[in-house]
Amino acid sequence: MPRPTKGQRTPGSGRKKGVTNGDTAKLRELILGALDDVGGREYLAKQAIKNPTAFMSLIGRVLPKDVKIAGDSENPVKINIAPALTPEQWANAFSIKNKTGE
C-alpha cells in the first residue's frame, strides 16, 4: 500500500467509531464518583431548585439531541402539555425540602 501524501491519513488509522477517549471515560468516572459522594440523586434534586439555570443546562447536555417521533393514522402521536410548576410546587410534588443553606 502506498504511503499517504502530506495531509492525508492512512486508511483505518485513528480511533474506531464509538470508542470513547480514555481521558473522557476517566473524567466521567470521577464526576459520577463525586456526585455519589455528595448525595447523588437527592443532591441533583436540590440543585434543580437552588440553581435551576445550571440544572437545565445539565439536562440539555444529557438528553438526546435528535429525537424522532413517528405515528400513523391508527396510532397518532399525542402531546399533553402540563402546566408549569414553580420551584416550590416542584419540590412538594417530589417531596424535596428546600432549606436555606443547602
PyRosetta script that sets phi, psi and omega in degrees:
from pyrosetta import init, pose_from_sequence

init()
pose = pose_from_sequence("MPRPTKGQRTPGSGRKKGVTNGDTAKLRELILGALDDVGGREYLAKQAIKNPTAFMSLIGRVLPKDVKIAGDSENPVKINIAPALTPEQWANAFSIKNKTGE")
pose.set_psi(1, 132.2)
pose.set_omega(1, -179.5)
pose.set_phi(2, -70.0)
pose.set_psi(2, 149.7)
pose.set_omega(2, 177.3)
pose.set_phi(3, -69.7)
pose.set_psi(3, 145.3)
pose.set_omega(3, 177.7)
pose.set_phi(4, -68.8)
pose.set_psi(4, 149.5)
pose.set_omega(4, 176.6)
pose.set_phi(5, -78.7)
pose.set_psi(5, 169.9)
pose.set_omega(5, -177.2)
pose.set_phi(6, -55.2)
pose.set_psi(6, 131.7)
pose.set_omega(6, 178.7)
pose.set_phi(7, 91.0)
pose.set_psi(7, -6.5)
pose.set_omega(7, 178.5)
pose.set_phi(8, -104.9)
pose.set_psi(8, 159.4)
pose.set_omega(8, 177.8)
pose.set_phi(9, -105.9)
pose.set_psi(9, 156.4)
pose.set_omega(9, 172.5)
pose.set_phi(10, -76.4)
pose.set_psi(10, 128.3)
pose.set_omega(10, 179.7)
pose.set_phi(11, -56.1)
pose.set_psi(11, 134.4)
pose.set_omega(11, 179.4)
pose.set_phi(12, 87.0)
pose.set_psi(12, -2.3)
pose.set_omega(12, 179.5)
pose.set_phi(13, -82.7)
pose.set_psi(13, 160.3)
pose.set_omega(13, 178.4)
pose.set_phi(14, 94.9)
pose.set_psi(14, -179.1)
pose.set_omega(14, -178.2)
pose.set_phi(15, -73.8)
pose.set_psi(15, 140.3)
pose.set_omega(15, 178.9)
pose.set_phi(16, -72.8)
pose.set_psi(16, 151.8)
pose.set_omega(16, -178.9)
pose.set_phi(17, -59.3)
pose.set_psi(17, 132.4)
pose.set_omega(17, 177.5)
pose.set_phi(18, 90.2)
pose.set_psi(18, -8.4)
pose.set_omega(18, -180.0)
pose.set_phi(19, -85.5)
pose.set_psi(19, 126.4)
pose.set_omega(19, -178.4)
pose.set_phi(20, -77.3)
pose.set_psi(20, 140.5)
pose.set_omega(20, 173.1)
pose.set_phi(21, -59.7)
pose.set_psi(21, 135.4)
pose.set_omega(21, -178.1)
pose.set_phi(22, -59.0)
pose.set_psi(22, -39.9)
pose.set_omega(22, 179.2)
pose.set_phi(23, -65.1)
pose.set_psi(23, -39.2)
pose.set_omega(23, 179.1)
pose.set_phi(24, -63.5)
pose.set_psi(24, -42.6)
pose.set_omega(24, 179.2)
pose.set_phi(25, -63.3)
pose.set_psi(25, -42.1)
pose.set_omega(25, 179.3)
pose.set_phi(26, -65.2)
pose.set_psi(26, -42.0)
pose.set_omega(26, 179.1)
pose.set_phi(27, -63.4)
pose.set_psi(27, -43.6)
pose.set_omega(27, 178.4)
pose.set_phi(28, -60.2)
pose.set_psi(28, -41.7)
pose.set_omega(28, 179.2)
pose.set_phi(29, -63.3)
pose.set_psi(29, -41.8)
pose.set_omega(29, 177.8)
pose.set_phi(30, -63.3)
pose.set_psi(30, -43.7)
pose.set_omega(30, -179.2)
pose.set_phi(31, -64.2)
pose.set_psi(31, -45.9)
pose.set_omega(31, 179.8)
pose.set_phi(32, -65.5)
pose.set_psi(32, -35.1)
pose.set_omega(32, 176.0)
pose.set_phi(33, -64.7)
pose.set_psi(33, -42.6)
pose.set_omega(33, 177.9)
pose.set_phi(34, -64.5)
pose.set_psi(34, -38.8)
pose.set_omega(34, 177.9)
pose.set_phi(35, -62.2)
pose.set_psi(35, -43.0)
pose.set_omega(35, 176.6)
pose.set_phi(36, -61.6)
pose.set_psi(36, -39.5)
pose.set_omega(36, -178.5)
pose.set_phi(37, -63.4)
pose.set_psi(37, -31.5)
pose.set_omega(37, -177.2)
pose.set_phi(38, -97.9)
pose.set_psi(38, 3.3)
pose.set_omega(38, 175.1)
pose.set_phi(39, 122.4)
pose.set_psi(39, -0.3)
pose.set_omega(39, 174.9)
pose.set_phi(40, 57.1)
pose.set_psi(40, -122.0)
pose.set_omega(40, -174.1)
pose.set_phi(41, -61.3)
pose.set_psi(41, -42.3)
pose.set_omega(41, -179.6)
pose.set_phi(42, -62.3)
pose.set_psi(42, -40.7)
pose.set_omega(42, 178.6)
pose.set_phi(43, -62.2)
pose.set_psi(43, -44.8)
pose.set_omega(43, 179.1)
pose.set_phi(44, -62.6)
pose.set_psi(44, -39.0)
pose.set_omega(44, 178.8)
pose.set_phi(45, -63.4)
pose.set_psi(45, -40.3)
pose.set_omega(45, 177.4)
pose.set_phi(46, -64.7)
pose.set_psi(46, -40.7)
pose.set_omega(46, -180.0)
pose.set_phi(47, -66.9)
pose.set_psi(47, -29.8)
pose.set_omega(47, 177.6)
pose.set_phi(48, -62.0)
pose.set_psi(48, -33.5)
pose.set_omega(48, 179.0)
pose.set_phi(49, -84.1)
pose.set_psi(49, -45.3)
pose.set_omega(49, -175.2)
pose.set_phi(50, -72.2)
pose.set_psi(50, -39.4)
pose.set_omega(50, -177.2)
pose.set_phi(51, -133.2)
pose.set_psi(51, 69.0)
pose.set_omega(51, -174.4)
pose.set_phi(52, -60.7)
pose.set_psi(52, -33.6)
pose.set_omega(52, -178.9)
pose.set_phi(53, -65.5)
pose.set_psi(53, -47.5)
pose.set_omega(53, 178.8)
pose.set_phi(54, -64.9)
pose.set_psi(54, -38.6)
pose.set_omega(54, -179.5)
pose.set_phi(55, -65.2)
pose.set_psi(55, -42.9)
pose.set_omega(55, 179.9)
pose.set_phi(56, -67.3)
pose.set_psi(56, -31.6)
pose.set_omega(56, 174.5)
pose.set_phi(57, -62.9)
pose.set_psi(57, -42.2)
pose.set_omega(57, 177.1)
pose.set_phi(58, -62.3)
pose.set_psi(58, -44.2)
pose.set_omega(58, 178.9)
pose.set_phi(59, -59.3)
pose.set_psi(59, -43.0)
pose.set_omega(59, 179.6)
pose.set_phi(60, -62.1)
pose.set_psi(60, -26.5)
pose.set_omega(60, 179.9)
pose.set_phi(61, -83.4)
pose.set_psi(61, -26.5)
pose.set_omega(61, -176.2)
pose.set_phi(62, -97.7)
pose.set_psi(62, -18.2)
pose.set_omega(62, 177.3)
pose.set_phi(63, -76.0)
pose.set_psi(63, 150.7)
pose.set_omega(63, 178.0)
pose.set_phi(64, -61.7)
pose.set_psi(64, 141.8)
pose.set_omega(64, -178.9)
pose.set_phi(65, -77.3)
pose.set_psi(65, -36.0)
pose.set_omega(65, 180.0)
pose.set_phi(66, -117.0)
pose.set_psi(66, 117.6)
pose.set_omega(66, 177.8)
pose.set_phi(67, -120.5)
pose.set_psi(67, 125.6)
pose.set_omega(67, 178.9)
pose.set_phi(68, -107.5)
pose.set_psi(68, 123.1)
pose.set_omega(68, 179.5)
pose.set_phi(69, -115.5)
pose.set_psi(69, 129.2)
pose.set_omega(69, -178.6)
pose.set_phi(70, -129.7)
pose.set_psi(70, 147.2)
pose.set_omega(70, 175.2)
pose.set_phi(71, -143.3)
pose.set_psi(71, 174.8)
pose.set_omega(71, 176.3)
pose.set_phi(72, -137.6)
pose.set_psi(72, -177.7)
pose.set_omega(72, -175.1)
pose.set_phi(73, -63.6)
pose.set_psi(73, -29.7)
pose.set_omega(73, 179.6)
pose.set_phi(74, -87.3)
pose.set_psi(74, -25.2)
pose.set_omega(74, -179.7)
pose.set_phi(75, -132.1)
pose.set_psi(75, 71.8)
pose.set_omega(75, -178.3)
pose.set_phi(76, -69.7)
pose.set_psi(76, 156.6)
pose.set_omega(76, 176.8)
pose.set_phi(77, -76.9)
pose.set_psi(77, 131.1)
pose.set_omega(77, 178.5)
pose.set_phi(78, -115.5)
pose.set_psi(78, 136.9)
pose.set_omega(78, 179.7)
pose.set_phi(79, -120.2)
pose.set_psi(79, 122.1)
pose.set_omega(79, 175.4)
pose.set_phi(80, -109.4)
pose.set_psi(80, 123.9)
pose.set_omega(80, -179.2)
pose.set_phi(81, -102.3)
pose.set_psi(81, 116.8)
pose.set_omega(81, 179.6)
pose.set_phi(82, -83.7)
pose.set_psi(82, 151.6)
pose.set_omega(82, 177.2)
pose.set_phi(83, -66.1)
pose.set_psi(83, 150.5)
pose.set_omega(83, 179.6)
pose.set_phi(84, -69.9)
pose.set_psi(84, 143.4)
pose.set_omega(84, 178.1)
pose.set_phi(85, -106.9)
pose.set_psi(85, 144.5)
pose.set_omega(85, 171.8)
pose.set_phi(86, -74.5)
pose.set_psi(86, 162.3)
pose.set_omega(86, 177.5)
pose.set_phi(87, -55.4)
pose.set_psi(87, -36.7)
pose.set_omega(87, -180.0)
pose.set_phi(88, -68.5)
pose.set_psi(88, -41.8)
pose.set_omega(88, 177.7)
pose.set_phi(89, -64.6)
pose.set_psi(89, -39.5)
pose.set_omega(89, 178.9)
pose.set_phi(90, -62.6)
pose.set_psi(90, -44.3)
pose.set_omega(90, 179.8)
pose.set_phi(91, -62.7)
pose.set_psi(91, -42.7)
pose.set_omega(91, 179.4)
pose.set_phi(92, -66.2)
pose.set_psi(92, -39.2)
pose.set_omega(92, -179.0)
pose.set_phi(93, -64.2)
pose.set_psi(93, -31.3)
pose.set_omega(93, -177.8)
pose.set_phi(94, -111.0)
pose.set_psi(94, 18.0)
pose.set_omega(94, 175.8)
pose.set_phi(95, 53.1)
pose.set_psi(95, 50.2)
pose.set_omega(95, 178.1)
pose.set_phi(96, -116.5)
pose.set_psi(96, 128.9)
pose.set_omega(96, -179.6)
pose.set_phi(97, -90.0)
pose.set_psi(97, 132.5)
pose.set_omega(97, 179.3)
pose.set_phi(98, -103.3)
pose.set_psi(98, 89.5)
pose.set_omega(98, 179.2)
pose.set_phi(99, -98.5)
pose.set_psi(99, 143.4)
pose.set_omega(99, 177.7)
pose.set_phi(100, -70.8)
pose.set_psi(100, 147.0)
pose.set_omega(100, 179.2)
pose.set_phi(101, 89.9)
pose.set_psi(101, 0.1)
pose.set_omega(101, 179.6)
pose.set_phi(102, -98.4)
pose.dump_pdb("model.pdb")
